[in-house]
Amino acid sequence: MAIAPDQAHRSSALLDHLARLIRVRSESELEPLGLRPRHLIALTVLRANGGIAGQQELAAELRVDRTNLVGLLNELEGEGLILRRRAAEDRRRHIVELTAAGGERLTAAEAAIGAAEEEILGALTERQREQLFQLLQKAAAG
């Protein structure tokens, strides 16, 4: 089935619009917590890795240059949200660890983001939101 030219990019434009709405709303929710989206992503990845990761592995998973990662980690460490230390088995390797305060701030941030998402996606039922999430996961996976 061919898609009419005027409908070919409907999803892309709508997804972009919703992403912007959620991003703006989420950033305003994160600001009082002293976090930006990039902080939230790094803390989330750390937690997903059991709260600990090698600095190089973290850079690869976040798809950021190691130099940019150092700045990000400096900010998180300055807030007491992570700890960095040298690996005992290889002193050239740095280990990044999520602190208890980092886990608590991440939980608070997720609640704040949830409120933003609730506002933006409020017209959808819980079942529709779950379907949307599953569809987005499928699309993101390739």
C-alpha positions as CSV (number, residue, x, y, z in Angstrom):
1,M,0.0,0.0,0.0
2,A,1.5,3.3,-1.0
3,I,1.3,6.3,1.3
4,A,0.1,9.5,-0.2
5,P,2.8,12.2,-0.4
6,D,0.9,14.5,1.9
7,Q,0.8,11.7,4.6
8,A,4.3,10.4,4.1
9,H,5.9,12.2,7.1
10,R,2.9,12.6,9.4
11,S,4.4,10.5,12.1
12,S,7.8,12.1,12.0
13,A,6.4,15.6,12.4
14,L,4.1,14.6,15.1
15,L,6.8,12.7,17.0
16,D,9.1,15.7,16.7
17,H,6.3,18.0,18.1
18,L,5.6,15.6,21.0
19,A,9.3,15.2,21.7
20,R,9.7,19.0,21.9
21,L,6.7,19.4,24.2
22,I,7.9,16.7,26.5
23,R,11.5,18.0,26.4
24,V,10.5,21.6,27.3
25,R,8.2,20.4,30.1
26,S,10.7,17.9,31.4
27,E,13.5,20.4,31.5
28,S,11.3,22.7,33.6
29,E,10.7,19.8,36.0
30,L,14.3,18.8,36.1
31,E,15.6,22.3,36.8
32,P,14.6,22.5,40.5
33,L,16.4,19.2,40.9
34,G,19.6,20.7,39.5
35,L,19.6,18.2,36.6
36,R,19.5,18.5,32.8
37,P,18.4,15.7,30.4
38,R,22.0,14.6,29.8
39,H,22.5,14.1,33.6
40,L,19.3,12.1,33.8
41,I,20.4,9.9,30.9
42,A,23.8,9.2,32.4
43,L,22.3,8.4,35.8
44,T,19.8,6.1,34.2
45,V,22.4,4.2,32.3
46,L,24.5,3.9,35.4
47,R,21.6,2.5,37.4
48,A,20.8,0.1,34.5
49,N,24.4,-1.2,34.7
50,G,24.0,-2.1,38.4
51,G,25.1,1.4,39.6
52,I,28.6,1.0,38.3
53,A,30.4,1.3,35.0
54,G,33.8,1.9,33.5
55,Q,34.2,5.4,32.2
56,Q,35.1,4.3,28.7
57,E,32.2,1.9,28.6
58,L,29.9,4.6,29.8
59,A,31.1,7.0,27.1
60,A,30.4,4.3,24.5
61,E,27.0,3.5,25.8
62,L,26.0,7.2,26.0
63,R,27.6,7.7,22.6
64,V,29.6,10.8,23.7
65,D,33.2,11.7,23.3
66,R,35.3,10.9,26.3
67,T,36.2,14.6,26.7
68,N,32.5,15.6,26.9
69,L,31.9,12.7,29.3
70,V,34.5,14.1,31.7
71,G,32.6,17.4,31.9
72,L,29.4,15.6,32.5
73,L,30.9,13.4,35.2
74,N,32.5,16.5,36.8
75,E,29.0,18.0,37.2
76,L,27.5,14.9,38.6
77,E,30.4,14.3,41.0
78,G,30.2,17.9,42.1
79,E,26.6,17.3,43.1
80,G,27.6,14.1,45.0
81,L,25.5,12.0,42.6
82,I,28.4,9.8,41.4
83,L,31.9,8.7,42.6
84,R,34.9,8.1,40.3
85,R,37.8,6.0,41.3
86,R,40.6,4.1,39.6
87,A,40.1,0.5,39.0
88,A,42.2,-1.7,41.3
89,E,43.1,-4.1,38.6
90,D,44.1,-1.4,36.1
91,R,45.1,2.0,37.5
92,R,44.6,3.6,34.1
93,R,40.9,2.7,34.1
94,H,38.3,4.8,35.9
95,I,35.2,3.4,37.5
96,V,32.0,5.5,37.8
97,E,29.6,4.6,40.6
98,L,26.1,5.9,41.3
99,T,25.8,7.1,44.9
100,A,22.8,6.8,47.2
101,A,22.2,10.5,46.6
102,G,22.4,9.9,42.9
103,G,19.8,7.1,43.0
104,E,17.5,9.3,45.1
105,R,17.8,12.2,42.8
106,L,17.2,10.0,39.8
107,T,14.0,8.6,41.4
108,A,12.8,12.2,42.1
109,A,13.7,13.2,38.5
110,E,11.7,10.2,37.1
111,A,8.7,11.2,39.2
112,A,9.0,14.8,37.8
113,I,9.3,13.6,34.3
114,G,6.3,11.3,34.8
115,A,4.3,14.4,35.7
116,A,5.4,16.1,32.5
117,E,4.6,13.0,30.5
118,E,1.2,12.7,32.2
119,E,0.4,16.3,31.1
120,I,1.5,15.8,27.5
121,L,0.0,12.3,27.0
122,G,-3.0,12.9,29.2
123,A,-5.5,12.3,26.4
124,L,-4.4,8.7,26.1
125,T,-5.6,5.8,28.3
126,E,-3.1,3.7,30.3
127,R,-3.5,0.9,27.8
128,Q,-2.8,3.3,24.9
129,R,0.3,4.7,26.6
130,E,1.6,1.2,27.1
131,Q,0.9,0.4,23.4
132,L,2.7,3.6,22.4
133,F,5.7,2.7,24.6
134,Q,5.8,-0.7,23.1
135,L,5.6,0.6,19.5
136,L,8.3,3.2,20.2
137,Q,10.6,0.5,21.7
138,K,10.0,-1.6,18.6
139,A,10.8,1.3,16.3
140,A,13.9,2.2,18.3
141,A,15.2,-1.4,18.2
142,G,15.2,-1.2,14.4
